[in-house]
Amino acid sequence: MLGEQQIGALSAAARAGNTVAFRFGVAPLWVAVEDADPAQATAVLDRILGFFTQVPLSATGQLAVLAVGMVERGAPAGPVSGVVSGALVRLVPAAAGFAEAWRATAGRWARLPDPTEGPGAYDQAFARLSRGRPWLRRPGLPVAQAIELADGWFALTGWVGPAMNLLRLPGVLPEFPRRAELATAAQELRQHRNDLDELVALLSRPPAPRPG
């Protein structure tokens, strides 16, 4: 099958919990499948969909780009719409929770971290949320909650692009799961981020009337 070797490498990384190797393994798969015909694209998509439940959302943004690429090459859009919608349903509220928690722990006027920055910014943000401001008797968040919110803030960046690419494809918008809910949540989050304008516009766009 097209991309068999590269998908095998991704599978090994997923089983090992090696998110770094998983991220780096997506680009070689892209090279192997970039000329896929509709049948090949569908076969590749069938093989990679399971990774979205095995690997954290923070490590699967580029795989989502590839999945949308397979839809562009003729694979069915429905499964990818479910994956992308499910990711946004988790990440958008978590990112909003991060912004709220950041104001509480870093101060009302503290600048929010740039969500496009690398691991160092993530580590600093997590440390701030989990540490709190003890000198003001404001404890930090539990570690698991701090991780969830920081993941949401930073991982959302990697999912905005594939979500927009998918929503631009013909026929996707009317069937996109939880579209109205996501449009409202993303609209509220816009006050804290500058990368959601087009996504909100796409989610809020009235579907084109069906022919006939």
Secondary structure, DSSP 8 states (H G I E B T S, - for coil): -TTHHHHHHHHHHHHHT-HHHHHHHHHHHHHHHTT--HHHHHHHHHHHTTHHHHS-GGG-HHHHHHHHHHHHTT--SHHHHHHHHHHHHHHHHHHHHHHHHHHHHH-TT-----TTS-HHHHHHHHHHHHHEEGGGTEE---HHHHHHHHHHHHHHHHHHHHHHHHHTSTTHHHH-TTHHHHHHHHHHHTTT-SS-HHHHHHHHS-------
